Amino acid sequence: MTLTLAEQLLLIATHDQKGSILMAGATAIPYGIAGAMLLELSMKKRILWREKRLVVVDRKPTGYVLQDQALEMIAIAPKEKDAKYWVSRLPRKIKKVDRCVYESLVERGILTHVEKHFLWVIPYQRYPERDPQPERLVREKLYDLIRGRIMPNERLLALLSLVYACGLLNEIVPKGERREAKKAVKEMLAGDKVGKAVKAVVDEVNAAVMAAIVASTAASSAASS
């Protein structure tokens, strides 16, 4: 079973029993999912970067609803925009982007969907884990990558960059290893073991996700003050 980058990211960001997004990733996840879509489209040769702006080179559907929605939005945009624009824009244009990914994981039999009610009236959705094996494999691969036990490929490096950008590295690494792991991840993301072209794309999306998270956090703080 091959999971998309967005599906893998959301599994890491979701509490296994409660079925809700962990506090550490609550603000970041919509932007992380948007970044994941851009990385997938790039790796599938649907888009490329031209002077740091995204350009559609193939509008053929990928077979994944979210990726195809993102592809079409980029294709029909009147002007070419950079990754920062699309990472911020896609979560606003695609309603409940995280729920779309959750529903895909439910269809795959990895999560289950539970509707609950606040004060017996207001409904809200939860997605507790049904099959722990896919997430376990993802976590193990990322941990082995961080520890230097396996070599990076473009998908693993892309996922690691998203996990790092979304503040979820602590979900992969035990407490006593986190300082060393953070240093290792920074060095890995700064290198070019998977090629300069792939690294350039990962860097662009990673920076865009971080910028969107910072902007969103700042906006929330200003609104509450």
Helices and strands as residue ranges (DSSP letters): H 5-13, G 23-25, H 29-43, E 47-50, E 53-56, H 65-76, H 83-93, H 97-107, E 114-118, E 122-126, H 133-146, H 154-165, G 169-171, G 175-177, H 178-190, H 196-224
